């Protein structure tokens, strides 16, 4: 490696007096920075409980666009007056520690490389980095208790030495993708919670509850058979009976018993009416479960709050037996793509959709058939260019579908591709309720739908909940990530089963941040845009442009123009100016 890169890596240079930054002073691009440019700020000394860090790279995310458009009205900014108290975008960050406060020296050291886990909560309140906490569109800044003392501990992940800066930044978006296939739902009755068991008037079915009934502190019974009354009588729970309720009574029941928060666990015995299930589901608490137990299908689809499946992690589970407990637990409720199955990715052409497709292709026991949908033929061609060689390498079949130009409809295309079986898994990466409904229609009876893109809470969609209890269908959703998700990405990268650098589509220096965000708005590049804050005067450019503009860097790209650590070394050697 060259002299300049070694100096950069080892902090072998004088730290400058000023740090250039892009503060956000309100909604709109005109409030980003000062007169469309970054501003200089003095670099502070850390106190005993702070770290001074250098920001090495930042991935630009569509979430940055949402903050830019909404300003202080963004939910994570809590109506903050950004003109007085600005924030800073940039949550996909890789950094290097420059100085360590004396109280932190046992755990951190100068030169240590870290990635930020930005989905921060403190005392149960979201204070995310790059949102509430000013983020990484700056060259140097301080990190203290706001990141080091959170509900989950320190939100900093040590980075493996052979990881590049760009791919370390992308541990965050990749962590979100990995998190989509980990179990976020609560799948057992809540300890000390409130359970509502809803039966059918006159039903005499003999139900059992072999495990879990000891958990609730309160159990509400509505029109349940004697077998349930007998089961709950053997618990320590407070028992409340409310029979003969109509749909209009559910809201007042929730307000009376849960203060409107909702029931932690709802069990519906021998459900019949899709509309009734839709009404009952409105009163599931955050991270609550709705357990459907029956042997006959509902009379129709159910209107479900698709936003809550994503943001509130509500879980629809079920069983077609009489042991209610059989519906609970991870063994029955999968969250990973089915090995050797078929997966449909709706909205596969965006940066996050591409990551889902790539993960499926590189997953050792991943699906054999992958269908990628997108409304742009250009994006589908990019997907083909990026992933057809990867699919061939791993023995996977990769098909593409554009509803605007296809000769058959989406349903028929999927059914033809799966021999009329339907898809084992459907992953939706665009926040459109109609596409979520359409995706549900092509699932196998025991298929899984992943709501990766979030629509606002209250956005309803019609889905087939009969298959949840009759055939073990799954509806899952995730929002955000944990540090363990990022660590799992890094583990797979080190093991050679995932290539985060494949997601990089464009690079730029600090001055290009506004242009980079605009490019995300326009969908200009087929992948992630990565900013290198320490490099000045580096124009924003796609990797395809490197051959003409930075041939030394282009020469170090991998197969299919994949960003590599060697390309990053060449970039720093060519473009970074060592402070004197």
N, C-alpha and C positions, 0 to 999 in steps of 0.2 A: 504494500500500500504506500501511496505517496506521502511526501513530507507534510503537505497541507492537511491531508486527511488525518494523519497521526496527531498533528497539533490540535486539530478540531476535536478529535476523539478524547485526547488526554487533557483537554483544557489548558494546553500549553501556549497561552497567550494572555495578554492583559485584558481584563474585563472592561468594556467601555463604560463611560460615565452615563450614557443615555440608552434607553430602551425604546424602540419604536413600537407603537401599538395602534390598534383599530378599536377605539371605544365606540359603543353604541349609545347615542343620546336621545333616541326616540324611534318611532316607527318610520320606516321608509329608508331607501338607500341614501337619501340626502342627509340622514342623521348618522351615517356610518363614517367614523373618522372625522377629519376636519377638511372641508373643501375637497372631498373625494380622495384624501390622502391620509396615511397614518401619521400619528403625532409623536413627538419625542417626550419621554418622561425620565426623570432621574431614577437611577437604579438604587433602591434602598438597601440598607444593611439588614440582615435578618436579626430578630431578637432571639432570646434564648430558646424559644419554642417555635421557631420558624426555619424554613428552608428557603434559600435563594436558588431558583431553578432557571435553566436555559431551555426554552422551547425549541425543539429540533424539527418537528414536523407536525402538521395538522391536516386531517382530512376534513373536507367541506361536506356538510350533510344537509339534506333538505329540512331538517329540524332547524338549522340556522336560518333558513328562509322564513320559516314560520315565526321565529322570534323577530326577525327583521320586519316582517309585515305587521305584526301585532304590537311591537314595542312593549311598553309597560303593561298592556292589557293581556299579555301572554299569561296563561294560568300559573306558570312557575315564577313569574315576576311580581305577582300579587299587587297589581296596580301601582307599581313603583314609578316614581317621577324620574325618568332616565335623564332628563335635562339637568337635574341636580345630582342624581346618584346613578351614573351610567353603569352599564354592564359591558361585557366583552364576549363576543361569540367565540366558538372554537372549543368543542368538547372531545374531539377525536385526537388526542394529544400524546406525543412521545416527548420526554424531557430528560435532561441531565441535571443532577444536583451540582451546584456551584459552591455554595457555602452552607454549613450546617450549624444551627444554634446549639449551644453547649448542652442543653437538656435533651437533645435528639441524637447526640453523637454515638450512643450505644446501638442505634438502629439504622442510622443513615451515614453515608460518607460522601465526600466530594468525588465527583466523577461517576457516581452510581447512576445507572440509566433506569428509568421507570416509565410505565404507562399509567394514565389516569383512568380510574373507573368513575365516570361522571354522574352516575345515577345515585346521588347522595341523599340520604335522609338523616335528619337530626331531630330527635324527639318526635319521630313520626311524621315530620314535615319535610316535603321535598325541597332541597336547597341545591339543586344540581349545578355542577361545574359547567360553565359555559352558558348558564341561565341565571339563577340567583347569584351564584358565585361567579365573578368575572373569569372568563375562560382564556384560551391559549393563543388568541391572535395578538401576540406580543412577543418580544424577544426574550425578556427576562421578567420574572415576577416572584413574589413571595407566596409560600404555601404555609399555612398554619393550622390551627384547630379546625377551621372550616372544612378541611380535607382529611386531616389526621385523626380527628376525634368525631366520628360519625356513629350512627346506630349500628353500622357494620364494621366498625374499627377504621383503620387507615385505608383510604380508597386509592392506594398506590400499589402497582404491581411491579416487582422487580423483573427486568427484561433479560432474557438469555443473551449472552455476549455476542452470539453470532446472528442475532436479529438485527435487521436494518431499521432505520428510523421510520421510513414510510410504512413498512409492514407493522411496526410497533404501534403507530397511530391507528392502523386499521384493526388492531385487536378489539377496539370498541365496537365498530359496526359489525365486525365478524362475531363478536361476543353476543350481540343482539340476535344474530342469525342462529348461533349455536343454542342460545337460550330458548329459541322457539321450539326446540326438540328436547327440552328438559321439563320435568314435571313441575309446573308452577301452581297447579290446582291443589286445593286441599281435598283429599280423597277419603277421609274418615270423619265421623261425627266430631264436632268441635267439643273439646273438653270444657265443661262449664258453660256450654252454649245453650241456645234455645232451638228446639226441634219442633216442627209442625208436621204431624202425620194426618194426611187427608185421605179418607176412604170414600166409598160409595154407599149411599143409604141402602140398607137391606142386604149388603154383601156379607156372606158368611164364610168366605175363604179362610182357611186355616193358615195364617202367616206365622213365621218365626223370625227371630232377630238374634242370630247365634253369637254376634259380637258387636260391640260399639254402642249398645243401648245404655251402657253405664256412663257414657260420657256426658250427655246433656244435663244441665242443671234444671231445666224446665222443659216439659213436653206438653204440647197442645194437641188435643185429639179432636178431630172433626169427622163424625160419621164413620168411625172405624169399627171393624168386626170385633167380636169378643176375644178372639185370639190375641189381638193387639192390646186390648185392655188388660188381659192377663199378663202379657209380657212386660208392660210398663209398670204393673203393680209390684213387680219384683225389683224395681230400681229405687234409688234414693231421690229421684227427680221429683220436683213439684209438678203435679198433674193438673192441667186445665182442660175442661171439656167445653167445646163450643160447636154444637151440632146445627144442622140445617142452614148453613151459611150459603149465601148467593155470591156471585162475583162482586156485587156492589158492597158486600160486607168485608172483603179481604183487606181493603185499605184501612178501614177503621180498626180491624183486628191488629194489623201491623202497628198502627199508631199507638194503640192501647198497650200492647205487650212489648214492643221493641222501640218505642219512641220514633217509629218511622225508619229505623236503620235497616230493618228486614230480619228475617229468620236465618239463623246460621245454617240450619239444615232443614230441608223440606222433603218429606217422603209422600209420594202419591201412589195409592194402591189401586190396581186395576183401572188405570186411567182410560177414559173413553173420548173425551172431547178435546180437540186441539185448541179451541178457543179458551176452555177452562184452564188448560196447562199454560197457555200464554198469559192469562190473568194471574195465575198463581206465581209464575216465574218473575213477575214484576217485583215480588217481595222477597227475593233472595238477597241476603246480605252480601257485602263485598267478600270475596273469597268463600262464598257459601256454596252448598251443594243442593241440587234438586235430583232426588233419587226416584226414578220411575220404575214401578214394579208391576208387571202385567204380562199377559199372554196374547192379547188381541191388539191390533193396530188402532191408532187414533183415527178419528173420522176425517182427518185432514192434516195439512201442514200446520206448524205452530209459528206464530209471530214472536220472534225472540229479539231481545236487545243485543244487536251485534257489537255495539260499542262496549257493553259490559263484559262480553266474552273476552275482549281484548284487554281492556283497562282494569276491570274489576275481578278477573279470573274466576268468574262464576263457573260452576261445573255441572253439566248435565250427565248423570250416570244412571245406570239401571240394570235390571236383571229380569229374565223371563221365568224365574223360579219363584218359590214362595219364601225362601230365606232372604230377607231384606238385606242382610249384611253381605251377601254375595256380590252386590253391586260395587262395594267399596274396595279401595286398595289399588296399587299400581299394577298388579298382575293382570287385572281385567281392563285397566284404563291406560292404554299405551300412549306414548307421546313421540316416538321415533318413527321415521319412515319405515314402511314394511320392507324387510329384506327380500330382494328379488321381485318386488312388486312393480306397480305402475304409479307414477306421480305426475300430476298436472300442476304446473306453476303458472298462475294467472298474474300477468304483469311482470313477466320475466326479464324485460329489456332494461329496466332501470338498474342503478348500481346495486341496490339491495336484492332485487330479483335475481340479478346475475350471481350474487353470492350464494343464494339458495340453490340455484342450478349447479354451480360449481361444487358446492358441498355435497349434493346428491351424487354427482359424477365421481367424486373422490372418496365418497363413503365406502369403506371396504365391503360392507354387506348392504350396499345401497340398492335402490330400485333398478330393475333391468330396462324399464321403459320410462322415458322422461318426455313429457309434452310441455313445450314452452309456448305460452300465448303472449301476443303483443299486438297493438294496433298499428304499428309502424313496420313496414317491410325493411326499412333501413336498420332498425334495431334488431329485427330477426336475422338479417344478414350478418350483423355484428355478432350476435349470439352464435350463429353457425361458424363464423370465422374463429371465434374464441374457443368454442367448446366442442366442435365436431371432432377435432383431433383427440381431445381429452376423452370424449365418449368412445371413440374407436380404441384408444389405448386401454380403457377399462372394460371393454366389451359391453357397452351400454348402447341402447337404441335411443336416438334423440330426434324428436319430431317437432315441427313448428306450426303454429296456427295463428292466422290473422283474420279476425271476424269480418274485417272490412273488405278483404279480397278473396276469402275462401269460397269455394264452390259449394260447400255444404255447411250446415250450421254446427255450432260448437258441440252440442249433444251428440249428433250423429258422428262427428269426427272422432270424439273420444270413444264412443261405443265401437266404431269400426276398428280403432287402434287397439282396443282391449278385448276384442272378440265378444262384444256385448256384455262384458262383465262389469264395466265401470272402473273407475280409478280407485286404487287402494288409498291414495292420499291426494288431497288438493290443498295447495298452499296459495293464499291470496296476498299479494304484495301491493295492491292498489286499494285506496280507501273509498271503494264504491260498493254500496250495499247490493245493487242489482247484480254485480259480478260475484259477490259472495253467495247470493241466492243461486245464481247460475252454476257456480262451482259445486254447491251442495247437490244439485240435480244429477251430477255425473259420478257421484260417489258410489262405490259398492255398498251393499247393506252394512258391512262391517268396516267401512272406510273411515278415514280421519280427515277432518278439515282443520287447517291451521290459519287463524286470522292474524297474519303478521302485521298487516296494515291496520291502523286504528281509525274507525269512524267515530264520531262523537257519541257519547252515551245518549241513549234515547233514539238512536237510529235502528229501526226495526227491519227485520228480514224474515221471510218464510223458510223454515227448514224442516226436515223430516226427523222429528224426535222419536217417532215410533221405532226407528232402527236403533236408537240408543239402547232401549231395553230388550227389543226383540233380537237384535243382531250384533250389539256391542259397537255401534258407531260412536265416533268421538268428535267433539267440537272443542277445539282448544284455541287459546290466544295468549300472546305474551306482549308485554310492554317493558322496555328497558332491559337491563342485564345486571349480573352480579360480577364480582371480581373473579369468581370461580369460572364463569363463562369465558372471560378473557383468558384465564390460565389454561382452559381446555383448548382454546384456539392455538395458544403458544405451544402446548404439548403436541398437538397434531402437526404444527409447522415443523417443530424439531424432529418429529418422527418421520417427516416426509410424506404425510397423508393429507396435507392441505398447503396451498400456496397462496397466502394472503396478497402477495405482490401482484398476482394476476388481476386483481381488482383495480389497480392504478391505471387511469386512462389519460391523465394530464397532470402536469406539474407547473409550479410557478413560485416566484419569490414573494416576499412580504408585501410589496407594493401592489401585487395583483389580487389581493384578497377580495376587494369589491367586485372586480371583473370575474373572479372565480365563483363567487356567490351568484352573480348574474348568469354565468354559464350553467349553473345547476338549475336555476329557474327555467332556462331555455332548453335544458336537456341537451346541451351542445356536445358533451363528451360521453362516450359509451362506458361509463364506469366512474370511479372515484377521482376527484381532483384533490391533489395533495400540495399544500403550501409548505415551503421551507423558510421559516422566518429569519434565519441567520444569513440567508443569501439575498443580497440586494441586486436589483437590475436583472433579475431573471424573468423574462416575459412568460406569460401563461401560454402553454403550448401542449397539444396532444402528443402522445408518444409517437404517433405516425410522423410528426413534424421534426422529430429529433435528428433524423438522418440528414436533413438539409441545414438545420440550425445548430445542432450540437452533435456532430458525427462521432466525437469521442465518447459521448454518453450512449448514443444509439448503438455503437459497436458492442456495448456490454449488456444490452437487453437480451432476455432469454427467448425461447421459442415462442412464436406467435406474438412477438413484441411485448413479452412479459417483463414488468419492472423487476429488477434484481438488485441485490446488495452491491454487486459489482458496478452496476450503472449508477448507483447512489454515490459510491466512492469516486467514480469518474466525475460526477456532477460537482461534488464538493471540491475536488482537485481543480476543476476548471473554473468554477464560478465563485467560490467562497473567498472573501478577502479577510485575511487575518488582521484583527485589530492590533495596533501597535501601542 
